[in-house]
Amino acid sequence: MTKKRSMPQMRAIQSFEAVARHLSVSLAAEELGVTQSAVSHQVRRLSSELGEKLLERQGRSLVLTDTGQRLALELDRAFDVIERSTAQILGTGDKTVRLALYGSFAIGWLVERLPDFYAEHPGIDLQLTMVSEEDELSDRTADAFVTSVPSQRGYWSALLMQEQLVAVTPTRFGSWPCPLITTEVASSSPGADWIEYCRANRLELAAEQRETWKMSTHYLLAFEMARAGIGAALVPDFLAERGLGDGTLVKLPGEPMPTGLNYYLSMKFSRRQEPALVALTQWLRAAIR
């Protein structure tokens, strides 16, 4: 005997899911290829059928009610299941993993290890996307993330490593004191990274060093500037290893300095057992150890 499902119309569910994801009726309408009034009508219809308010206005912003948030999360999980099931039937499941990560981690650590990943998992197509610290976790961006965001509702996260800075200098300088490259370029406190490092390691900053900072706004830039012979830089240890390994840089005195930033692997909680994501998780953890 077939079971008749009692549920709202799919059009109303799709309309609400799109509005909840974008927090915008206009963007939801654009995605669904219908008018804004049609989307609003479907959301009102769903709200009426459920007997619950799902959305409300706060000033000019559209926000989810508590009920709306719960429903949006459940629908997100349900659509994920449908999407994965369809992909598996079509033969496209588990072959491609989109990984979003910071540029410094991608270039400084991951890229040179990619051949090992592909050798172990030849059936997985790993597609890389660089993101900034401001980017939110979203499956519209990627399937998995390596960022400093420890957790987000609906996401599973695992700590990969703690970031710590190492002082490195071009081999032609070789010792302290030497010109310094800083990634702390705020006009109110330039060189704050080196000032903190020297204080922690009881190193003395020469007056000339304080007056002639070489400015950089990113660890990757600072690293390449150091390799080019411009000065010493404080860079993440995994990035420093490249310059120390090829002989272009040498380590300066002092212990590594924790930044307080951690790198986490994150993915949707509902997807964490997918074979390709399990393989990526296990490989990253093993490679970092």
Rosetta blueprint (number, residue, H / E / L):
1 M L
2 T L
3 K L
4 K L
5 R L
6 S L
7 M L
8 P L
9 Q L
10 M H
11 R H
12 A H
13 I H
14 Q H
15 S H
16 F H
17 E H
18 A H
19 V H
20 A H
21 R H
22 H H
23 L L
24 S L
25 V H
26 S H
27 L H
28 A H
29 A H
30 E H
31 E H
32 L H
33 G L
34 V L
35 T L
36 Q H
37 S H
38 A H
39 V H
40 S H
41 H H
42 Q H
43 V H
44 R H
45 R H
46 L H
47 S H
48 S H
49 E H
50 L H
51 G L
52 E L
53 K L
54 L L
55 L E
56 E E
57 R E
58 Q E
59 G L
60 R L
61 S E
62 L E
63 V E
64 L E
65 T L
66 D H
67 T H
68 G H
69 Q H
70 R H
71 L H
72 A H
73 L H
74 E H
75 L H
76 D H
77 R H
78 A H
79 F H
80 D H
81 V H
82 I H
83 E H
84 R H
85 S H
86 T H
87 A H
88 Q H
89 I H
90 L L
91 G L
92 T L
93 G L
94 D L
95 K L
96 T E
97 V E
98 R E
99 L E
100 A E
101 L E
102 Y L
103 G H
104 S H
105 F H
106 A H
107 I H
108 G H
109 W H
110 L H
111 V H
112 E H
113 R H
114 L H
115 P H
116 D H
117 F H
118 Y H
119 A H
120 E H
121 H L
122 P L
123 G L
124 I L
125 D E
126 L E
127 Q E
128 L E
129 T E
130 M E
131 V L
132 S L
133 E L
134 E L
135 D L
136 E L
137 L L
138 S L
139 D L
140 R L
141 T L
142 A L
143 D L
144 A E
145 F E
146 V E
147 T E
148 S L
149 V L
150 P L
151 S L
152 Q L
153 R L
154 G L
155 Y E
156 W E
157 S E
158 A E
159 L E
160 L E
161 M E
162 Q E
163 E E
164 Q E
165 L E
166 V E
167 A E
168 V E
169 T E
170 P E
171 T L
172 R L
173 F L
174 G L
175 S L
176 W L
177 P L
178 C L
179 P L
180 L E
181 I E
182 T E
183 T L
184 E L
185 V L
186 A L
187 S L
188 S L
189 S L
190 P L
191 G L
192 A H
193 D H
194 W H
195 I H
196 E H
197 Y H
198 C H
199 R H
200 A H
201 N H
202 R L
203 L L
204 E L
205 L L
206 A L
207 A H
208 E H
209 Q H
210 R H
211 E H
212 T L
213 W L
214 K E
215 M E
216 S L
217 T L
218 H L
219 Y H
220 L H
221 L H
222 A H
223 F H
224 E H
225 M H
226 A H
227 R H
228 A L
229 G L
230 I L
231 G L
232 A E
233 A E
234 L E
235 V E
236 P E
237 D H
238 F H
239 L H
240 A H
241 E H
242 R H
243 G H
244 L H
245 G H
246 D H
247 G L
248 T L
249 L E
250 V E
251 K E
252 L L
253 P L
254 G L
255 E L
256 P L
257 M E
258 P E
259 T E
260 G E
261 L E
262 N E
263 Y E
264 Y E
265 L E
266 S E
267 M E
268 K E
269 F H
270 S H
271 R H
272 R L
273 Q L
274 E L
275 P H
276 A H
277 L H
278 V H
279 A H
280 L H
281 T H
282 Q H
283 W H
284 L H
285 R H
286 A H
287 A H
288 I H
289 R L
